[in-house]
Amino acid sequence: MSELKTQKHDGSVAAFLNSVENERKRSDSFTLLELMQEVTGAEAAMWGSSIVGFGSYHYTYASGREGDWFVAGFAPRKQNLTLYIMAGFDGYETLLARLGKHKTGKSCLYINKLADVDMAVLRELVQRSVDHMNGR
């Protein structure tokens, strides 16, 4: 079985975030760093070349493939800020309706800028996902 390409490593989160060219996106990234550290109680770590992850869990698929992944994370992408909500979005419809301007994928929340969303709702969404992933 092949190994997952995105692995946790000891790269500097601060250096990565300081390298984000877009000033607003860089500032928003530091805000997300603080929010996710508070919610998860975990230190940030680099996963691959562009994901900031918090905490970790081990998974095993029915196929037998297994690995480790972060409990919550984000990536400042060129198009948007991508937040990884590992619990997915089932059952979060009410929160998402109150969040503000966003798009979703399977476990990805896409936000253009934090000014577009209600930060209290975003914090609650991340908290619920973290609680779900930690079995609370």
PAPATOR-361921 format. One line per field, with one value per residue (C-alpha): residue number from 1; residue in one letter; x, y, z. Coordinates in steps of 0.5 Angstrom, whole numbers, plus 500, padded with zeros to 3 digits. Example, Ala and Ser with C-alpha at 12.3 -4.5 7.8 and 13.67 -1.06 7.14 Angstrom:
2
seq (1 2)
type (A S)
X (525 527)
Y (491 498)
Z (516 514)
***
This chain:
136
seq (1 2 3 4 5 6 7 8 9 10 11 12 13 14 15 16 17 18 19 20 21 22 23 24 25 26 27 28 29 30 31 32 33 34 35 36 37 38 39 40 41 42 43 44 45 46 47 48 49 50 51 52 53 54 55 56 57 58 59 60 61 62 63 64 65 66 67 68 69 70 71 72 73 74 75 76 77 78 79 80 81 82 83 84 85 86 87 88 89 90 91 92 93 94 95 96 97 98 99 100 101 102 103 104 105 106 107 108 109 110 111 112 113 114 115 116 117 118 119 120 121 122 123 124 125 126 127 128 129 130 131 132 133 134 135 136)
type (M S E L K T Q K H D G S V A A F L N S V E N E R K R S D S F T L L E L M Q E V T G A E A A M W G S S I V G F G S Y H Y T Y A S G R E G D W F V A G F A P R K Q N L T L Y I M A G F D G Y E T L L A R L G K H K T G K S C L Y I N K L A D V D M A V L R E L V Q R S V D H M N G R)
X (500 503 504 500 504 502 506 507 514 517 517 516 509 510 515 510 505 510 511 504 504 497 497 490 490 497 493 487 492 495 488 486 492 490 483 485 490 485 479 484 489 494 500 500 504 506 503 506 508 502 497 497 494 492 492 492 488 489 485 484 479 475 480 486 489 491 495 495 491 490 484 483 487 487 491 492 491 491 484 481 482 481 479 479 473 474 467 464 458 452 448 451 446 444 451 453 446 449 456 456 459 463 463 464 467 467 471 473 470 472 472 475 476 475 471 466 464 461 467 463 460 466 469 463 463 471 469 464 468 474 469 466 473 476 469 466)
Y (500 507 512 518 524 529 528 532 535 539 545 552 554 562 562 558 563 569 567 568 573 576 581 580 572 572 576 572 565 568 569 562 559 563 560 553 553 555 550 544 545 543 546 548 543 543 538 537 544 548 545 547 542 541 535 528 521 515 512 505 504 498 497 496 503 507 513 519 526 532 533 540 545 550 552 559 557 562 562 562 560 552 550 542 540 533 531 533 538 533 536 543 546 551 553 554 558 563 563 568 567 560 554 547 540 533 536 543 549 555 562 568 572 572 578 575 570 570 568 566 561 559 558 553 550 548 546 541 538 537 535 530 527 527 522 528)
Z (500 498 504 504 501 506 513 519 520 524 519 522 522 523 518 513 515 514 507 505 500 501 507 509 508 512 517 517 518 524 527 525 528 535 534 533 538 543 541 540 546 541 538 531 526 519 515 508 505 506 511 519 523 530 534 531 530 527 522 519 513 511 506 511 509 515 517 522 520 524 528 525 520 515 509 506 499 493 492 499 506 507 513 515 519 519 522 516 515 517 522 522 517 522 524 517 515 520 518 513 506 505 501 503 500 504 510 507 509 504 506 502 508 515 515 511 517 524 528 534 529 526 533 535 528 529 537 535 530 535 540 535 533 540 542 546)
***
